Structure formats: C-alpha cells, structure tokens
Amino acid sequence: MTFEEAMTYLYNRLPVFHNIGHRAYKPGLETTRAFCKYLGDPQDRYETIHVAGTNGKGSISNMLAAVLQHSGYRTGLYTSPHLKSFTERIRVNGVPADEDFVASFVSRHKAFIEKISPSFFEVTVAMAFNYFARLEVDIAVIEVGLGGRLDSTNIITPGLSVITNIGFDHMRQLGATLPLIAGEKAGIIKPGVPVVVSERQSDEITAVFEEAAKDKNAPLYFGSDYGSISAESIENGMLKLEIQKLTKDRKSNNVSLLLDLAGSYQKKNLLGVLTAVDRLNGAGWKISSGSLEAGLASVTKTTGFKGRWTRLGEKPFVVADTAHNLPGFTEALAQFMSVPAGRKHFVLGFVSDKDISAMLRLLPQDADYYFCAPSNNRALPAFSLLEQAESMGLKGEAFPGVNEALARAISNARPEDSVYVGGSTFVVADLDVL
C-alpha cells in the first residue's frame, strides 16, 4: 500500500470530521483504548503534555514543543487538523511523520481497523502514539481534538495538563453554556497531575476548573497569576512582549521575549506557556531561559507551524489567520483593524455547518470583500456567503476558491492597503502561497 492509497482508504472508509462535521464525532475512549492495547499501549512509553481549550491549543502545543526541542529533548507533537499534508499532524522534532510509516501502519493494521470500526481521528491518534514510541521520543505534546473528557487523546496520563481558554464552539457536542464547555475541557485533568489554565475568565468558569482540580487532587495554576504583559509591539515581524513576572515572594521581575507567532492574541497563550515551563522545571525537566527564548523566537521554523497570523505580503500587507470561531475571529479581526491601511480588503470563506452571522456582524461595511469556498465537503458555497454578507451590508464578489479571490484582492489593493485571508482553517489550507 502506498501513502496515497493509505490516505484514500482512511478518507473513504472512515468518518472524517473535517469532511462531514459532527456526524464523524465519536465520543468515548473505548475504541482508542482497544486500538492502543492492540498496539501494545505505546502511549505509556514516554512522558506527555496534554493541551485542551477552545482557542490557542495549537499555538501552545507548538510553543511548548519548540521550547522542549531547543532544550535538547526529542519531542513528539500531535495536532489537528493539518493544512497541507496529513503527515503534519504527527511530528518528531519538527519533522512530519514518514509517509512510508503511514502507509505501512494502515496496511499492517487494516484488518483490525475494519474489525473495530474507529473514526478517522481515532486511527490518527493511535498512529501518532505508535510513531512516537517507535522513534523513542523523550516527551510528546498532545493536542486535544474536540472537547477533552471524551476526546480520543484522553487515554493518556500526562505529566502536565494545559487548558487554554473557554469559548463558544462545537456547542452541539460540548454544551450550550461556557461552564458546560469548561467541564468538558476539564475532563483532561487527571488525579494528582498538575494542570495549568492559561487565563482566569469568569468566576463561573474558574469555579469549574477549581472544582475539577480539587476533585482529582490536581495542583492548579493559572497563567494570569504568573504575571502580566505590560507592553507589546511588532519588531521585525515578531511579537515583542514585556512581561512583568511575579516571583515567589510576589516581587516583580521584568522579562522581555520575542515570539515569531505575531498575533496579538498570543499574549494570553504565552502566560500559559511560561507557567507550564515553570511546572516542567519544577518536575525535573531542564529548560533554561536561553532555550525558552530560542524556542519562542523560532516556533514556525522549529515545528513547522503555519496559519497563525502568517504574513504573505507587505505592499499591500497581506495576512492569513485560521481563526474560525467567534472568540478567535474577534481577536484576529481586532488586530487586523489596528494595522494602518488606506483600505481594508477581506478574503473570506466558511464551512456550512456553523452559524457565522455573529462573525459577519463584526466586519466593517467600509471595506472590500472577496468571498470564496474552501475545497472541503462542508464548504459554504461562495454565492451563498455573498448573499448572507450582502444582507448585512457587506459588498463584494464571489470566487470559486481562495487563490482566485486573493489574486483579485491584491490586484485591487493599493500598496498602502491591507488584506485579511481567513474565516475557516480550510480556506487558509487552500492557499498556494502557504
């Protein structure tokens, strides 16, 4: 079986979330446990960090992996979805999984896959755990797919759990209120395992984490208690942050860090990362300040991370961002609107099974719009998006794909203008220039 044949088999045989949405969601851990037991429980052969949250879990996972790599540890990284190739989901020291391994894994275990009927995601989780064991990683950073409590990745017992933030997304699976969603994310908290929550939000959400941690006798730390960010700026395309760190005796210790993930929303994620690094050092891992700084300054180069406030051009300024729910889109849009520009241009596409009305209401009417559809089975047709946008006073054109839409936007834009590309992860994934 070739890699291409393996991919065709997985996509055609198994339910795939990014193709059919919630119908592919298979809550529960039994199938993943059975698959991993059949593989010899590879997830138990190395240390892990488990990362959940509504937004930011991919960024935090990649930041932690980059810092660990720069500290000399052989580091596995499992994230989803991928942008260009399936192999991006499974990395060791920034290198995507070998295509021959993927083909061999599917071929060798095809009969068992058909016996237990897993979802696409369950197969990829088991494959990742197996790959990390084969390559003898020291530690693996594992990003939750959806939720936490019933997510396939939740069969691990990590050395550290990290939860980024809580927002409205995937309510059909996780619940209609923020405390309910927080409860699902808190499901990754394990007995006695320290947990870092990046930011304190409402008292209701904080109480969910405090209660879950107390119930599991798990030490709980909030990134916002680590310190505060007193200033931020962009320096040579990088996010420069001045952090007012609080020492154990509550005295202030100022630290300056450069982050190559230049989205301003990363400042919330960074406090979670710094708190997690403190916990790792306290548990015996050796992460120096130099390794921390080097890792944060080179996340995209070290791990291959793409799509988070990725600059595609300067005159006009062009940026792509995979923010795809209301909280994330709100943050990305706020930063884009703060960029000095003669006129704003938006290249946007969405999937059809999300209510995008709140996101569309955030957009300025005094801007130019180029609507497109991602090459995905769940895509919202460009003309349907155009009609919905026009009903809210947004004027633009419809295009068959993001590359045609972006080409028109750049053609229309003046050097002093700015262009935003996003709306859906799959729109960004379709970019030829990424």
C-alpha positions in Angstrom: 0.0 0.0 0.0 1.4 3.4 -1.0 0.9 6.6 1.1 -1.7 7.8 -1.4 -3.6 4.5 -1.2 -3.5 4.7 2.6 -4.9 8.2 2.6 -7.6 7.2 0.1 -8.5 4.3 2.3 -8.7 6.3 5.5 -10.7 9.1 4.0 -13.2 6.9 2.1 -13.5 4.1 4.7 -13.7 6.2 8.0 -15.9 9.1 9.2 -13.8 12.2 8.9 -14.8 15.3 10.9 -13.4 17.9 8.5 -15.4 16.4 5.7 -18.8 15.6 7.3 -18.7 17.6 10.5 -20.4 16.5 13.7 -21.6 13.2 12.2 -18.0 12.0 12.4 -17.6 12.8 16.1 -17.4 9.6 18.0 -17.3 10.4 21.7 -15.8 7.9 24.1 -12.5 6.3 24.8 -13.2 2.6 24.4 -12.2 2.3 20.7 -9.0 4.2 21.1 -8.1 2.2 24.2 -8.8 -1.0 22.3 -6.6 0.1 19.4 -3.8 1.2 21.6 -3.9 -2.0 23.7 -3.7 -4.0 20.4 -0.6 -1.9 19.6 1.0 -2.6 23.0 -0.1 0.7 24.7 2.6 2.9 23.0 1.3 6.0 24.8 2.7 4.7 28.1 6.3 4.6 26.9 7.1 8.3 27.1 6.1 11.4 29.0 3.3 13.6 27.6 1.8 17.0 28.0 -2.0 17.2 27.2 -3.3 20.5 25.8 -7.1 21.4 25.5 -9.0 24.6 25.1 -11.3 26.4 22.7 -8.7 28.6 21.0 -4.9 28.6 21.3 -4.3 24.9 22.0 -2.5 24.5 18.7 -0.3 27.6 19.4 0.5 26.5 22.9 1.3 22.9 21.8 3.7 24.2 19.1 5.3 26.7 21.5 5.9 24.0 24.1 7.3 21.6 21.5 9.7 24.3 20.2 10.9 25.1 23.7 11.4 21.4 24.5 13.3 20.8 21.3 15.6 23.7 22.0 16.2 22.2 25.4 17.6 19.1 23.8 14.6 16.8 24.2 13.4 14.5 21.4 9.9 15.9 21.2 6.8 14.5 19.6 3.9 16.7 18.6 0.4 15.7 17.7 -2.0 18.3 16.4 -5.1 18.5 14.2 -6.3 19.3 11.6 -3.5 19.6 9.1 -3.1 22.3 6.5 -1.3 20.7 3.6 -0.4 17.1 4.3 -1.8 14.5 6.8 1.8 13.9 8.0 1.8 17.4 9.6 -0.4 16.0 12.4 2.4 13.8 13.7 5.9 15.3 14.1 9.1 14.4 15.9 11.5 17.3 16.4 9.5 19.3 13.8 9.8 16.7 11.1 6.4 15.3 9.8 5.7 11.6 10.0 7.3 9.5 7.3 4.9 8.7 4.5 6.2 5.1 4.4 5.3 4.7 8.0 1.8 5.9 7.5 1.3 3.5 4.5 2.8 0.6 6.5 0.7 1.3 9.6 -2.6 1.3 7.6 -1.6 -1.7 5.6 -0.5 -3.7 8.6 -3.5 -2.9 10.8 -6.2 -2.7 8.1 -7.9 -5.8 9.3 -8.1 -4.6 12.9 -9.3 -1.2 11.8 -12.2 -2.9 10.0 -12.9 -5.1 13.0 -13.3 -2.2 15.5 -14.6 0.5 13.1 -12.8 3.5 14.5 -13.3 7.1 13.3 -10.6 8.7 11.2 -9.4 10.7 14.3 -9.2 7.6 16.5 -6.9 6.0 13.9 -4.7 9.0 13.7 -4.4 9.2 17.5 -3.3 5.6 17.8 -0.9 6.0 14.8 0.7 9.1 16.5 1.2 7.3 19.8 2.7 4.4 17.9 5.0 6.6 15.9 6.3 8.4 18.9 7.1 5.1 20.6 8.9 3.8 17.5 11.1 7.0 17.3 11.7 6.9 21.1 10.7 10.4 21.9 11.5 11.8 25.4 8.2 13.7 25.6 5.2 14.3 23.4 2.9 17.3 23.3 -0.6 16.0 22.6 -3.3 18.5 21.4 -6.9 17.5 22.1 -9.1 17.3 19.0 -12.5 18.3 20.4 -13.5 18.9 24.0 -11.4 16.8 26.3 -13.3 14.4 28.5 -14.4 12.2 25.7 -11.7 13.0 23.2 -9.6 10.1 21.9 -6.4 11.6 23.1 -7.7 11.4 26.7 -6.5 7.9 27.2 -3.1 9.3 28.2 -1.9 10.1 31.8 0.3 13.1 31.2 2.9 14.7 33.4 1.2 18.1 32.9 -2.2 19.2 31.6 -2.8 22.6 30.0 -6.1 24.3 29.2 -6.0 27.5 27.2 -9.4 29.2 27.4 -13.1 28.6 27.0 -15.3 30.0 24.3 -18.4 29.1 22.3 -17.5 26.4 19.6 -18.8 22.9 18.9 -21.8 23.5 21.2 -23.7 20.6 19.7 -21.0 18.2 21.2 -19.8 20.2 24.2 -22.8 22.1 25.6 -24.6 25.4 25.2 -23.1 27.3 28.1 -19.5 28.2 28.9 -19.5 26.3 32.2 -20.7 23.2 30.4 -17.9 23.6 27.8 -15.4 24.2 30.5 -16.5 21.0 32.2 -15.7 19.0 29.0 -12.3 20.6 28.7 -11.6 20.0 32.4 -12.1 16.3 31.6 -8.4 16.1 30.8 -7.5 16.8 34.4 -6.0 13.6 35.9 -5.6 12.5 39.6 -2.5 14.2 41.0 -1.4 15.7 37.7 -0.7 19.4 37.7 -2.9 21.5 35.5 -2.2 24.9 34.0 -5.1 27.1 32.9 -3.8 30.0 30.7 -6.2 32.7 31.9 -8.8 33.3 34.5 -12.1 34.1 32.8 -15.4 34.4 34.6 -16.0 33.3 38.2 -18.3 30.5 36.8 -15.6 29.1 34.5 -12.9 29.4 37.2 -15.1 27.5 39.6 -15.4 24.6 37.2 -11.6 24.2 37.0 -11.1 24.7 40.7 -13.8 22.1 41.5 -12.4 19.6 38.9 -8.8 20.0 40.2 -9.9 19.7 43.8 -11.8 16.5 43.0 -8.8 15.0 41.3 -6.3 16.3 43.9 -4.5 18.0 41.0 -2.4 21.1 41.7 -4.0 24.0 39.7 -2.1 27.0 38.3 -3.4 30.0 36.3 -1.2 31.7 33.7 -2.6 35.0 34.6 -1.1 34.5 38.1 2.4 34.1 36.6 2.5 37.8 35.8 1.2 40.3 33.3 2.1 41.7 30.0 2.9 45.4 30.3 3.7 46.2 26.7 3.5 44.6 23.2 4.9 45.7 19.9 5.9 44.2 16.5 9.6 44.1 15.9 10.9 42.8 12.5 7.7 40.9 12.1 7.9 39.3 15.5 5.7 39.9 18.6 7.8 41.6 21.3 6.3 41.3 24.8 7.4 42.9 28.0 6.3 40.6 30.8 6.1 41.7 34.4 6.7 38.3 36.1 5.8 37.8 39.8 8.4 35.9 41.8 7.6 33.5 44.6 7.8 36.4 47.1 5.4 38.4 44.8 8.1 40.8 43.7 8.2 42.0 40.1 10.8 40.7 37.7 10.6 42.1 34.2 11.3 39.8 31.2 11.3 40.7 27.5 10.6 37.9 25.0 10.3 37.7 21.2 7.7 35.4 19.7 7.6 34.6 16.0 3.8 34.0 16.2 2.9 37.6 15.8 -0.8 37.5 16.5 -1.5 39.7 19.5 -3.9 37.1 20.9 -0.7 35.0 21.6 0.0 37.1 24.7 -2.8 35.2 26.5 -1.3 31.9 25.3 2.2 32.9 26.3 1.4 33.2 30.0 0.1 29.7 29.9 3.3 28.5 28.2 5.5 30.3 30.7 3.6 28.8 33.6 3.8 25.3 32.0 7.6 25.7 31.6 7.9 26.6 35.3 5.9 23.5 36.2 8.1 21.3 33.9 11.3 22.7 35.5 9.8 22.0 38.9 9.2 18.4 37.8 12.8 17.8 36.9 12.9 18.9 33.2 15.8 21.2 32.4 14.6 24.2 30.4 17.0 27.2 30.5 16.0 30.8 29.9 18.1 30.6 26.7 16.2 27.6 25.4 12.9 29.2 26.3 13.8 32.4 24.4 15.2 30.5 21.4 12.2 28.2 21.2 9.6 31.0 21.3 11.5 33.1 18.8 11.5 30.3 16.2 8.3 28.3 16.7 7.4 28.3 13.0 10.9 27.2 11.9 11.3 24.7 14.7 7.9 22.9 14.5 6.6 23.9 11.0 3.6 25.7 12.5 1.6 27.7 9.9 -1.5 29.7 9.6 -1.5 31.8 12.7 -1.2 35.5 11.7 1.0 34.4 8.8 2.3 37.3 6.7 2.0 36.7 3.0 2.9 40.2 1.7 4.0 43.7 2.7 2.8 46.1 0.0 -0.1 45.6 0.3 0.1 44.0 3.7 -1.4 40.5 3.5 -2.0 38.2 6.5 -3.7 34.9 6.8 -5.2 33.5 10.0 -7.0 30.3 10.8 -9.3 31.8 13.4 -12.6 30.1 12.7 -14.9 30.7 15.7 -16.3 33.9 17.2 -13.8 34.4 20.1 -10.8 33.7 17.8 -12.1 35.7 14.9 -12.9 38.6 17.2 -9.2 38.7 18.4 -7.7 38.4 14.9 -10.1 41.0 13.4 -9.2 43.5 16.2 -5.5 43.2 15.4 -6.1 43.4 11.6 -8.2 46.6 12.1 -5.4 48.1 14.1 -3.0 47.7 11.2 -2.6 51.1 9.4 -4.0 50.9 6.0 -5.6 53.0 3.3 -8.4 50.5 2.8 -9.2 47.0 4.1 -9.8 44.0 1.9 -11.2 40.7 3.2 -10.8 37.3 1.5 -13.2 35.1 3.4 -14.7 31.6 3.3 -16.5 29.4 5.8 -18.0 25.9 6.3 -21.7 25.5 6.0 -22.5 23.9 9.4 -21.5 26.9 11.5 -23.6 29.9 12.4 -21.4 32.7 11.0 -23.8 35.6 11.5 -22.1 36.9 14.6 -18.7 36.9 12.8 -20.2 38.7 9.8 -21.7 41.4 12.0 -18.2 42.2 13.3 -16.9 43.1 9.8 -16.8 46.8 8.7 -19.1 47.9 5.9 -16.4 50.3 4.6 -14.2 47.5 3.1 -13.9 45.3 0.0 -14.9 41.6 0.2 -13.9 38.6 -1.8 -15.9 35.6 -0.9 -14.8 32.0 -1.7 -15.5 28.4 -0.7 -12.9 26.1 0.7 -12.2 22.8 -1.1 -14.0 20.8 1.5 -17.2 18.8 1.6 -18.6 21.1 4.3 -17.9 24.3 2.4 -20.4 27.1 2.3 -20.8 28.0 -1.4 -19.3 31.4 -2.2 -22.6 32.8 -3.6 -24.5 31.7 -0.5 -21.9 33.5 1.6 -22.1 36.6 -0.7 -25.9 36.7 -0.2 -25.7 36.4 3.5 -23.0 39.1 3.7 -24.9 41.4 1.4 -27.9 41.1 3.8 -25.7 42.7 6.4 -24.4 45.5 4.2 -21.1 43.9 3.1 -20.4 44.4 -0.6 -18.1 42.1 -2.6 -17.7 39.4 -5.2 -17.8 35.6 -5.2 -14.9 33.4 -6.4 -14.6 29.7 -6.8 -11.6 29.4 -4.5 -9.3 31.4 -2.2 -6.4 31.7 -4.6 -8.6 33.4 -7.2 -10.1 35.6 -4.5 -6.7 36.6 -3.1 -5.3 37.4 -6.6 -8.2 39.8 -7.2 -7.8 41.4 -3.8 -4.1 42.0 -4.4 -4.8 43.3 -7.8 -7.4 45.8 -6.5 -5.4 46.8 -3.4 -3.0 49.8 -3.4 0.4 49.4 -1.7 -0.8 51.1 1.4 -3.9 48.8 1.8 -4.1 45.6 3.8 -5.7 42.2 3.0 -7.0 39.6 5.5 -7.4 36.0 4.5 -9.4 33.6 6.7 -12.8 32.6 8.1 -12.0 28.9 8.0 -8.9 26.8 8.6 -9.7 25.1 5.3 -9.6 28.4 3.4 -6.1 29.1 4.7 -5.1 25.5 3.9 -6.1 26.0 0.3 -3.6 28.9 -0.2 -1.0 28.1 -2.8 1.5 30.6 -1.2 1.4 29.0 2.2 
